[in-house]
Amino acid sequence: MIDGRQIDWRATAGKVRDSAAGGAPVTYGLIALCCAVFLISPLSGFGGAAYGSQDALLAAQAGYFERWGVIPTELWEGSARALLTPFTALFVHGSWLHLLGNLLFLYVFGAMAEERMGRVQFALFYVGCGYLALVCYAAVHADSGQTLVGASGAISAVLGGFLYLFPKARVTSLFPFLFFLPLRFPAWIVLVFWFGLQWAAAQAADAGPGVAYLAHVAGFAAGFLYAWGRYRGGAKVKVPATATEGDSQP
């Protein structure tokens, strides 16, 4: 978790504000909503007996994805229902690992971004950039019939915004090739490294089932560019922040 007590939010105020003082209701609300949606879905594993058989459960899961997820070929048909799916897909996850991996990153980076942007603006930023990230993926893979779900594009936007707003913040990361040793790095190193991995993976990926790396890249770029355009004339972080937990990939 990022500790914002060492951050100077506004140079003109001449004060250090505690980011925990006002809380982060939007960030925690998004986490709670994603968890609730997953738990009541046929994907969580709870209530599987109600479907009667494994085949019925799999059919229910497929139908759930088709109803709430983005299907690129349908999106470009322009129906009102299809145009809503990039929004609904932000709250749908395919597995426990998918859900928890995304929410870990939102928990670590979202609170400080929300405190800096303000609650309403952060909520609009999250939904708007997440929607844009999924639409970008669908535009590149316009002929794909695969369903796209997850908050990764929106959370990638949070990472991009965080990189611009708090480049000197320090995050503790676990890297598999370093035997999972907890090491602390400036946020810009971790996030630029993460973006590089997503970009490389996006070049090798196709439109089949798997991780939508292109949505990560688009979301990150949208978040960074928004923060740059909105806050480039404002105050920057004066003192590096510390972090007590985090990870290197979503």
N, C-alpha and C positions, 0 to 999 in steps of 0.2 A: 504494500500500500504506500502511495506517495504521501509524504508528510509535507504539507504546504506551509508549515509555520515559519519557514525560513524564506518565504517568497515575498518580495515587495511587489504587490499588484499594481500600484499606481505611484509612479515616481513623484508626481505633484503632491500627493498626500503626505509623503515623507513618513509613512508608517508601514509596518509589517502586519499583514492581516493573517489570521489563522483560518485556513480554508475549511477547517472542520466546524468552525463556529456556526456558519449558516447551514451546514449540512450540504448534501447533494441529492435532493429529493428526486430529481429527474433521472439521474444515473441509477439510483437504487430502485426507483419505480420501473425503469426499463428492465433491470435485472429481474425484479419480481414478476413483471408481466411475461417475460420470455419463459421463466420457470413455470408459471401457471399455465401458459398455453401448451407447453411441452407435456406437463403432467396430465392434462385432460385429453391429450391427443392419443391416437392409437399407437404412437411411436414410443411411448415411455415404458411400455411393458406392463403397466398396471391395468387391470381389468381385461387382460387378454382372454380370460375364460368366457367373457361375455360374447365373444365372436364365434365360439363353438368349435372352431378348427384353425389350424395354422394357415390354411389357404384363405379362409375368410378374413383372418387378421391381416395377411399380406395384401389382400384386395382392399381392405379398409385403409391401410397405410398408403397404397398407391392412389386411391381416390382422394385422400387427404392432401397429398402433395399436389395433385392435379387441380384441386379446388383452390388452394391457398398459395401455391408457388407460381413462379414465373415460367411460362413456356414460350420461348422466343417466337416460334411460328404463330402462336395465337396472339401474342402481344401486338404484333404489327398488323393484325386484322382490325385493330382499333375499337373493339367493343369496350363498353364501359367497365364490364367485369374484368376483362384482361388488363385494362389500364390501371386498375386498383391493385393488381397482384404484386407489383414491385413494392408496394407498401405492406401488404399482408405478409409477404414472404420474409420481411425483416424480423418477424416474430416467430417463425417456424424453423425448427431445427431437426435434423435427421437422426440424431443419436445423442446419448448422454455425453459422449466425448465431444461432439460438435458443439453442444450447448455449453458445457463447462469451459471448454477452451475459449470460446468467444466471450463468455461472461467474465472470465478471469481478466482478460485484457480491458474490458469495459470497466471493471471494478478498479483496476490499477490506474488507468489513465483518465477515466471519465470524470471523476470528482473534481480534479483540478481544472480541467477544461471547462466544466460547467460553472465553477466558481468564477473563472475569468470571463466567460461569455455572458453569464446570466442564465437563469433557468429557462425562460421562454426562448431566447435566442439559441441556447444549446439544444433544446428539444427540436426546434425547426432545423437547425444545422444537422443533427443526427438523422432525422427522417429525410430531409432533402438530399443530403449527400448519399445516404443509403439507397434511396430511390434512384438517383442518378447512376450510381455504381452498377446496379442491377440492369438498368436500361442500357448502359454502355456495353455490358457483357452480351445482352440480348441483341444489340445492334451488330456486333461483330459475328455472332453466331445466329444470324437471323433465320437460318434454315433448320436449326436444331429443334427437336421435339422433346429434349431432356428438360426436366423440371429443375429450377434453381430456387433454393431456399437458404435462409440463414441471415444473420446480422453481420456477417463478416465485412461486407462493403461499408456499412455504417460505422462499424468499429474501426476499420482501416482509416476512415475519414477522421475519427477522433485521434488516431495516432498521428496522422498528417498535421492536424491542427495543433496537437500537443508539441510536435517537433518545432513548429514555428514559434509558438507561444512560450515554451519552456526549454530551449535548447541546452541550457546549463543544468537542468535537473539531472539527478543521478538515479539510475535504476539498478536494482540487483537482478541479474539474469543468470539463468542456468543454460549452459551450452553442452549438448551431448558429447561433442568431440573434445571437450575439456573435462570429461568425467563428471559432468553435472556439478562442478564446483560453483558455489554462489559467488559471482564476481560483480563488482559495482563499476558501471561505466556511465559516462554522460549520456543523456537520452539521445542526443543526435547520433552518436555512434551506433547504439542499439537499433534505432529506428531506421537509419539509413541502411544498415546491414540487413534488417528485416525487409525493407523495400526492395533491395537488390535481389534477395532470394525470391520474392514474389514476382519480380520482373523476369528473372531467369526462368522460373517455373512456368510463367504465362507463355513464354516463347515456345516451350516444349509441349504445352498442353493442347488437347483438342477439345471438341465440343461434347465428348462423351461423359459418362458419370465420373465424378471425382470432385476435386477442389476447384472452384472457379477463381483461379489466381488473377485473371484479368479484372474481376470485380474488386479484388483487393487493391490492385494497382490503381484502378480508376477512383476508388473511394479515397485512397491515401492522397492521390494527386488533387482531388476535389477539396479535401479537408485542408491540405496545406495551402492551396491557392486561395481558398476562402479566408483563412486566417491571415494570409499575407495581404490580401486586398482590404480586409476589414480592419486590421490592427497594425499595419505597417507604420502608421504615423503616431501610434500610441506608445505607452510605456512598455518596456521589456522587463523581464525578470532580472533583478540585480544580483541576487545571491543564489548560488546553486542549491537546489533542494535535495533532500535525501530520500531514499526509498528503502523500505524494509522487505518488500517482496515483489516478484514479477517473474516474467519468463520471456524467452526470446522469440517465440512464435505463437500465433493464435491457434 
